[in-house]
Structure formats: C-alpha cells, structure tokens
C-alpha cells in the first residue's frame, strides 16, 4: 500500500478531502487535508482543499492515536509500509 493507491473523497466534516484504509488487523488509517486540519495546501496552512493536487501535506491518524500533522506523501508511504504486510509474489511451481 502506497500513497498513490489511496482514493480521496470529499470530507463530510470540513472543506477538504479524505482517504481511509483498513490494515489487515482492522486498524483504520485516516488521511485528510482541509480547512482547520493539520495540513497544508498551495493556498497555505490549514486551508480548504478540494483535490489531491492542491495538497502539500496531510493530517494522518492511525487507529485511535493522536493525529500527526503536516505529513508529506513520502511520510505517508512510510506510515503505510509500517502498517501493511508486504505483498508476496505468487510462485509459479
């Protein structure tokens, strides 16, 4: 799982976007960018966001932990890697 695999939708709570994924053990990972969130867009910190292309950093929450702000796409790739098992290639025996 990597950032590029996430599907963002309009956030129902703030003027922003969100993606959510569940790990193999059922832990929710929430990635958001928008007005009032710990994120930034091309317009500035904590501003509204209507598309992934506008987003520079994101607020990320893993499970019930405190949200971590201003995470880059690379930071999110690292967080996802820490929470998902690597995909194993099927052998052709």
N, C-alpha and C positions, 0 to 999 in steps of 0.2 A: 504494500500500500504506500503510495506516494501522494504528494500534494496534487500532482497532475491528474490523479484518479478521482479526486473529490468533485462532487456535484453540488454547486451552490444554488440556493434558492433565496427568495426574498424573505427576510426575517420578519416574523409577525409581531415582534415586540418593539423593535427600534427601526429607524430608517437605515437599513443595512442589509447585508447578505449573511447566510449561514450555511454550513455544511455539517452533517453529523454522520459519524460512523460508529459501529459497534465492533469491539475486538472479539476474538474467538471466545473469550471468557465472559462476554456480555457487557464489558465496560464501555460506556458512552464517551466518545471524544467529540467535543463541540468546537468548531472553528468559526468565529464571527468577525465581521468588520462592519462598523457603522457608527452612527451618531451616539456619543456618550460612552462607547466601548473603549477598551484599552487597545486601540488600533489606530492606524493612520491611512489616509488616502492621499491622492495627489493634491487635494484641497487642504490637507493639514491633519493634525492630531485630533482624534475623536470626532471627525466629521462624518456626515452621511456618506453611504456607499451604495451604488446601485448595480455595480458589475465588478467581477473579479479583476478585470484590467485596471480599474481605478484604485484598487487596494495595494498599499505598500507593506503594511504589517497587519497582524491579526491578533485577536484575543483567543486563547486556547484553554479549554478546561478538559481535564482527563478525569472521568468519574466524578466523585464528589469533592475533589481537591479545589483549592482556590484557583481562580483563573490566572493565567500568566499572560501578560500583555506584551504587545509590540513584537510578536514573533514573525520572523521572515518566512518565506516559502522554504528555505533551507532548514530553519529551525523546526518547522512543521514536519518536514521529511524525517528529521532525526526523531521527533516525538513519535511519529507513526511507526518508524522502524523499531523503536524501543517497546512498542505495544502490540505489534503484529509479528507472528511467526513468519520466517522467510518461506516463500513459495518453493516447494521442491519440484524439480523436474521429474516427470514420469520416465522411468527407464523403459527401453524397448527390448525386453527379453524375449 
